[in-house]
Amino acid sequence: MPKILRARPPQEEQEERRVHKLATSRHGPADWILHARMVMSSWEGHQVNEIARDLHCSEQTVRRRLHRFNVQGFEGLGDQKRAGRPRRLSVEDDSRILALVRQSPPGKLERLSDGSLDVRDEQGSAQWSLNALEQAAQEAGITVKRSQIRRICLREGVRWRRTHSWSKSDEKEFAPKRVAVVSHYTTPPEGSTTICADELGPILPRSFPPAPGWSADGHRIKAPLEYSRGLEKTWIYGALRVRDGKELTRCAASRNSKGYIALLNDIEVDNPKGDLFVITDNLTSHLSAETNAWLAEHPRIHQIFIPKGACWLNLQEGWWRLFRRDALAGQSFANPTEIDQARSVATAQLNARAKPWVWGRPPKSPRHRRHLFCYRI
C-alpha cells in the first residue's frame, strides 16, 4: 500500500495566509488554486483519496503536489520550468487579466423602455471582445497581446464576444473604404485610370506542381518529388489596369519601398495622361516615408487602401491566379533569372488576350432562366 502522505504544517503565519488566500481565490490561475486547495484539505485532516474525490483528480496527482509543497513550499504549488521560451506573463498578470475579464465591460449597460436591463448584459464576460480586453489590459499597465488573452480565456474556460477582424465597430471603418474602392471600379472619376497593385511571393527556385487536370491516357498528372529549395527569393510586383485588363509586372529581390516605387514609376510611364488611382493593401512599404516622399513629387498618383482583412476587394488577387497557372504550374526553375523569364512570357501571353475587368457578378444567361422556368412548371 502507498504510504500516507500529508502536507507539512506551515512554517510561518504568512505562508499559511498566502495558501488560504489562493485556495479561496476566484481570479487566480486555475492550476495554482487547485494545488492550494489540495494543501488546505490536507491541513484539515483529509486523506489523499478523499482529496482526489472532492477535487475530481487522480490520487497520484495529489501525492505529487503535496510532496512538491513539502519540499519547495509555496512556490511548489506552481509547475516546474519547462523547455522552451519562458512565460511572458507572470502569475500576477494572469490574475489581473482574469479579474478584468470577469468584470462588466464598459459602455454595455443599457436600459430598455420598461426599465429592465438588456438581455445581452446578463451574459457578463461574454460581452468582452479580445480587442477590448487587449486595450483595457494595456491601459492597466499589462503588456499583453490579443493571442495571449485568448489562450488565458481558453485555459480558464472564460467566454468572450467573437468579432470579425474586418467588421470592427459595426463597420465604421470598413464601410467607407469598401465604398471608395468599389466606386473606382464601377464609376471612376472622369479622365482617371484605376489600377490594382500587389506583390506575389516569395517565389523560390524549385519545381512547381502542375495545374489540376488529367493526362492523355486518363490518369492524374503527377509532380516529381523535390525536397530541395533554392536560397534566393524573388518577389513579383504586379499592377492591373481595370479598364482593359492589361498588366505590368516586374521582379525584385525583396519586398520593400524601393521595389514598390519602381512599380509606381512604371505605372506612371505606362499611363501618361489623367489621374491614377492605385488600389493596394496596407503594407508598410506602401505607407513608408520614402514612398510618401515620392508620391508628393508625383501628384497624379493617388493611393486607395483596402480595409484590413478584405483582400478580395483587390482585383489583382484574381489576376495572380491566372498568372500562377500560366507561369508557374508544372515548371522547374533553377535560379531567379528563369523565374523572371517565365514572368515576362506569361505576362505577355495574358495581355494578348486581356479583357476589361468588371466588378460584380455577371448576369445569368436567358438559357438559365428557361431551364428554371421549365423545371418549376
Summary of the structure (lengths in Angstrom):
residues: 377
radius of gyration: 31.2
end to end distance: 81.3
largest distance: 92.2
contacts: 984
relative contact order: 0.08
helix: 48%
strand: 11%
